[in-house]
Amino acid sequence: MKFGVFVPQGWRLDLPADMDPREQWDTIVKVALKSEELGFDILVVYDHFHTVPEPLPGRSVFEAWTLLAALAPLTKRIRLSQLVTCNLYRNPAYLAKISSIVDVISGGRLELGIGACWYEHEFKGYGYSFPPAKDRIMMLEEAIQIIKKMWTEPEVHFKGKYYTLEGALNDPKPLQKPHPPILIGGGGEKFTLRVAAKYADKWNIGGDFEKYVRKARILEDHCRGVGRDFKEIVLTHVGTVIIGRTEEEVKEKFDRYEAVKIGGISYEDWRKTHYIGTPEEIAEKIERFKEVGVEEIYLYFPYAGEFKTLELFRDEVMKQFK
């Protein structure tokens, strides 16, 4: 089992509002380096511009790809990913260029997580059009084709419904061959999972165990439909970690998590869909996912800057699966 860890970016209100932006950056770097030191396998960032669960003026949000480019030369072993890059925030040929350069800077440690986008407020705020869901997914499919071509071909010509390229060049190419792994995020049963069946090296959603198993079975059905071996796709799951040695400690940490207060989701619902509890409870949940074929878990720690939380997870949970 491999474990990914998100660095704090501000998107989920994990960078204090009263902290200077340079101090916020220093916090991000410290968490990244500590995560590598503790043996986590993948460093993960979100791709968003406005805070969640609601946009808040004055709150920092560090952009995904500039952040990865900055972290790449500071780290040595840990892989670099996004959960997930919003396809419509960048032209796919340009995204292929950016990702190629980050793979080179990192020495071949990049993974491309990509999805069809959902946060409409960001689209309106930044002046992007927000097409219907079906169009966004069809655009995602074309974008993945373009990115793979840009990564592997000397000159790219592409004519699709949404994108046209006429002699696009992309050098240097990524260091990884044939190309960096592509993770597709999303659980749309009719379209998104079919795109994942066709193109994904990895697939990711969050949610409770029963939902995950059902979606994975649908993905497997789509793989049969497109003539692909389902076992070629690495199954991954994502969730928030709030860990404590006692139930009282867990509940105290949950109650002071700022995004929870704004979102209004109950403690019971969070426990069902995330990794919340004592080390024993969290390890038991991870074991259930492992038994159905999940190979990677991507974890968001609201208190990542409190290194004791990361150390507790490493010592009492992660070591059981290594």
C-alpha positions, 0 to 999 in steps of 0.5 A: 500500500502506498500513501499520498499526503496533501500539503496545506494550500489554503483551499481547505482553510488550512493556512491561518488567515493572520499568517504572512504569505511567506510564512504560509509558503514556509509551512508548505515546505516544512510539511512537504519535507517532513512527509518525505522524511516520514516515508509517505510515497506521494505529495499531493496538491489540489487544483483550486483558486477559491476556498471551500466550502465557500469562497472567502476573500482574504484567504490564501490559496496556493496554485497547484502547478506553480506549487509543484514546480517549486517543491520539485527541486526541494524534494528528492524521493517523494512523487508529485501529484494533483487531485486533480488538475481541472482540465478546463483551467489550462489548454491541454497542450499547455498543460502537457508542456507544464507537466513535462517541465515539472517531470524534468525538474523533479527527476521523473517523479510527476504523476498527472491527476486530471478531471472534468472540473466542478467548482462553478464559482471559480469558473465564474470568478476567473472568467472561464465558461462552464459547459454542461457536465457531458461536454466537460467530460468529452473535453477531458477525453480529448485533452488526455489524447492531446497530452499523451501525444504531446508527451510522446510525439515530435510534432502534434496535429489534432482535430477534435470537436473541442480542440485543434492543434496544428504542429504543436511542439513540446520539448523537452519531453517528460523523463518517464517513459512511455509517459508519466502516470495518468490518474483520472478522478471522478465517479460519473457512471456513464461517461467519466468511468468510461473515460477512465476505463480507456485512458487511466493508469490510476483511478480515484474517488472518495466516499464510503466503502460501499459506494467505492466498491459499487463504482469500481465494479462499474469501472470494471464493466466499462473496461470490459466494454472497451477491451481493457484489463481492469487490473491494469488500473491502479485503484486509489481512494482519498479521504481526510484524516483526523486521528487521535489516541482516544475518541475524545481527542478525535472529537476535539480535533474535529470540532476545531477544524475550521472547514467543518464548521462552515460546511455543516456536515455532521461528525457521524457522516464524516466518520463514515466517509473519511479516515477519522478515529483512533489508529486502530479504527483507521487501520481497519478501514484501510484494510477493508479498502486493501482487500478490494484491490485499492493500492494507494490512499491519498490523505488530507490532514487538516493539522499536517503542520502539527507534525505529531499528527503525521508521526502518529499516523506513520507509527501507528497506521502506515507502518502496518501496510509497509 
